[in-house]
Amino acid sequence: MSAASQARRRRGRGDLEIAAFERGHHVSYSACGIPFLVGGMVDDVDVLVARMPQVFRDDHAIDVHLSHEVSAIDLDRRQLTVWDAAAGAERREGFDQLVVATGAVPVRPPLPGADGRGIHGVQVLDDGVRLRDLLLAERPARAVVVGGGYIGLEMAEAFVLRGVEVSVVERGPHPMGTLDPDMGALVADALRGLGIAVFEREAVTGFETSDGRVTAVVTDARTLPTDMVILGLGVRPNVALAAGAGIAVGPSGGIAVDQCMRTRSDGVWAAGDCVESFHRVSRQPVVIALGTHANKQGRVAGINIGGGYATFPGVVGTAATKVCDYEVARTGLNEAQATAAGFRHVSAVVDSTTRAGYYPGSNPIKVKLIAERRSGRLLGGQIIGREGAGKRIDVIATALWNEMTVFDMLNLDLSYAPPFSGVWDPLLVAARAAIRAGR
Ligand SMILES: Cc1cc2nc3c(=O)[nH]c(=O)nc-3n(C[C@H](O)[C@H](O)[C@H](O)COP(=O)(O)OP(=O)(O)OC[C@H]3O[C@@H](n4cnc5c(N)ncnc54)[C@H](O)[C@@H]3O)c2cc1C
């Protein structure tokens, strides 16, 4: 819808016909808000919808078709095959320019019992609404979250807020696998402190069911009885439709696009979770499914389709999440990724506070910086702390984007007043420590 809106801004109703096909019941919604809907922090699903289909139709002449699934793209005939679920009929729709924005699909393991009722993936707003309604109707006592990525952890928080006993099973050594092990271990400690059972280095081998309904999660170490399961095993780009039409997919598994969001097929653009992006630190194509990228990429595609010029210059992998009181954020490369990208690096971890130590509400914050050996070029950063910690990642992300070194960072003119930080902001303390580590 970002692409459609931008194209419309540049080309009026009489000049360009725009239609959007969505197989679900919502467009222009915040999937990022799903955990808060499920957890009850947001009551009304409509507040997660930025713009209703009617507004797109009436104010922007964008014809939104809900419950319409595109099942095939014919690039030679410039036609889509569309299944209209309400009418129970298939039809063809022509196009001159096409934007593929099919998002991502949650990974579902091919394990015994994985089709059982009560096992949920969370991806689109319809999933969130269904899960919230089930939680309220069935009042489960126990839930198991399989996979400790940020979506799994945000869903764990949602269940805790609903008074459900939650376990998280993670195959890797710690939850939040995009963090280094030392920082990930702190996330696990924080989760346990919230009463969430965390089982690390345990792979799920199957699900027990009774009458088709899940009753337990079986790992290689134990059986966890449960009433509900959330799959938080990550997502993969939803490229089946595009690939089926011969639209090129890149090495990381997302649709290959140039910096204008053009695919390698004439007149076909792609944006969002279904594409791969250029990582500005590792210089590699990556798939990182985040709403921040999706919105920017859609905007770029729409501007270009509308006859303007815009580019999407890549990502540095910045993400933040919150589990109850704990804020967790990361950007750039972690140590393993820095090694894999060929960097020799040093790292430093510091403990500080979010406000001056004496100021009421001062919270602990831990900051980790990873820098290239010798040059001091910043490669990545990770933050864990309580309120006031997470958003500090944006300064590190800005420094990374501009290829700054830890020496540059130490001199940054960051704000200071006791309600906001110590006289040395935790990021500057971390830069100092990283410089020392590199000597
Ligand atoms: C629980 C959760 C929390 C998140 N939190 C954050 C966050 O805090 N910060 C952040 O940056 N990102 C977050 N994200 C990720 C973010 O929501 C996605 O990156 C973003 O929605 C991607 O936008 P998109 O338009 O590419 O895909 P989507 O928003 O997934 O939209 C794709 C749409 O295409 C439809 N579709 C797919 N195939 C077809 C077809 N063949 N025919 C018709 N329609 C089709 C789907 O139904 C879907 O509605 C979160 C995601 C989830 C699930």
PDBQT file of the ligand as one rigid body, heavy atoms in Angstrom, charges set to zero:
ROOT
HETATM    1  C1  LIG A 501       4.225 -10.391  15.472  1.00  0.00    +0.000 C 
HETATM    2  C2  LIG A 501       5.093  -9.502  14.626  1.00  0.00    +0.000 A 
HETATM    3  C3  LIG A 501       5.755  -8.433  15.218  1.00  0.00    +0.000 A 
HETATM    4  C4  LIG A 501       6.571  -7.607  14.442  1.00  0.00    +0.000 A 
HETATM    5  N1  LIG A 501       7.218  -6.550  15.041  1.00  0.00    +0.000 NA
HETATM    6  C5  LIG A 501       8.010  -5.738  14.285  1.00  0.00    +0.000 A 
HETATM    7  C6  LIG A 501       8.657  -4.612  14.879  1.00  0.00    +0.000 A 
HETATM    8  O1  LIG A 501       8.513  -4.351  16.086  1.00  0.00    +0.000 OA
HETATM    9  N2  LIG A 501       9.449  -3.832  14.082  1.00  0.00    +0.000 N 
HETATM   10  C7  LIG A 501       9.622  -4.100  12.744  1.00  0.00    +0.000 A 
HETATM   11  O2  LIG A 501      10.334  -3.335  12.059  1.00  0.00    +0.000 OA
HETATM   12  N3  LIG A 501       8.995  -5.152  12.161  1.00  0.00    +0.000 NA
HETATM   13  C8  LIG A 501       8.207  -5.964  12.892  1.00  0.00    +0.000 A 
HETATM   14  N4  LIG A 501       7.559  -7.027  12.308  1.00  0.00    +0.000 N 
HETATM   15  C9  LIG A 501       7.801  -7.302  10.878  1.00  0.00    +0.000 C 
HETATM   16  C10 LIG A 501       6.878  -6.469  10.002  1.00  0.00    +0.000 C 
HETATM   17  O3  LIG A 501       5.553  -6.623  10.394  1.00  0.00    +0.000 OA
HETATM   18  C11 LIG A 501       7.049  -6.910   8.576  1.00  0.00    +0.000 C 
HETATM   19  O4  LIG A 501       8.403  -6.714   8.235  1.00  0.00    +0.000 OA
HETATM   20  C12 LIG A 501       6.175  -6.125   7.615  1.00  0.00    +0.000 C 
HETATM   21  O5  LIG A 501       4.819  -6.314   7.883  1.00  0.00    +0.000 OA
HETATM   22  C13 LIG A 501       6.465  -6.547   6.191  1.00  0.00    +0.000 C 
HETATM   23  O6  LIG A 501       5.619  -5.879   5.331  1.00  0.00    +0.000 OA
HETATM   24  P1  LIG A 501       5.250  -6.530   3.927  1.00  0.00    +0.000 P 
HETATM   25  O7  LIG A 501       4.277  -5.588   3.300  1.00  0.00    +0.000 OA
HETATM   26  O8  LIG A 501       6.475  -6.899   3.203  1.00  0.00    +0.000 OA
HETATM   27  O9  LIG A 501       4.552  -7.893   4.307  1.00  0.00    +0.000 OA
HETATM   28  P2  LIG A 501       3.200  -8.155   5.119  1.00  0.00    +0.000 P 
HETATM   29  O10 LIG A 501       2.924  -7.048   6.063  1.00  0.00    +0.000 OA
HETATM   30  O11 LIG A 501       3.307  -9.541   5.647  1.00  0.00    +0.000 OA
HETATM   31  O12 LIG A 501       2.107  -8.096   3.975  1.00  0.00    +0.000 OA
HETATM   32  C14 LIG A 501       2.075  -9.049   2.940  1.00  0.00    +0.000 C 
HETATM   33  C15 LIG A 501       0.644  -9.284   2.622  1.00  0.00    +0.000 C 
HETATM   34  O13 LIG A 501       0.552 -10.006   1.415  1.00  0.00    +0.000 OA
HETATM   35  C16 LIG A 501      -0.553 -10.884   1.510  1.00  0.00    +0.000 C 
HETATM   36  N5  LIG A 501      -0.343 -11.933   0.514  1.00  0.00    +0.000 N 
HETATM   37  C17 LIG A 501       0.673 -12.822   0.461  1.00  0.00    +0.000 A 
HETATM   38  N6  LIG A 501       0.578 -13.588  -0.642  1.00  0.00    +0.000 NA
HETATM   39  C18 LIG A 501      -0.527 -13.172  -1.298  1.00  0.00    +0.000 A 
HETATM   40  C19 LIG A 501      -1.155 -13.565  -2.510  1.00  0.00    +0.000 A 
HETATM   41  N7  LIG A 501      -0.665 -14.559  -3.259  1.00  0.00    +0.000 N 
HETATM   42  N8  LIG A 501      -2.275 -12.920  -2.896  1.00  0.00    +0.000 NA
HETATM   43  C20 LIG A 501      -2.786 -11.894  -2.145  1.00  0.00    +0.000 A 
HETATM   44  N9  LIG A 501      -2.225 -11.489  -0.985  1.00  0.00    +0.000 NA
HETATM   45  C21 LIG A 501      -1.113 -12.110  -0.574  1.00  0.00    +0.000 A 
HETATM   46  C22 LIG A 501      -0.539 -11.355   2.944  1.00  0.00    +0.000 C 
HETATM   47  O14 LIG A 501      -1.815 -11.796   3.351  1.00  0.00    +0.000 OA
HETATM   48  C23 LIG A 501      -0.087 -10.097   3.676  1.00  0.00    +0.000 C 
HETATM   49  O15 LIG A 501      -1.164  -9.339   4.185  1.00  0.00    +0.000 OA
HETATM   50  C24 LIG A 501       6.718  -7.864  13.042  1.00  0.00    +0.000 A 
HETATM   51  C25 LIG A 501       6.036  -8.933  12.465  1.00  0.00    +0.000 A 
HETATM   52  C26 LIG A 501       5.238  -9.744  13.227  1.00  0.00    +0.000 A 
HETATM   53  C27 LIG A 501       4.517 -10.889  12.584  1.00  0.00    +0.000 C 
ENDROOT
TORSDOF 0
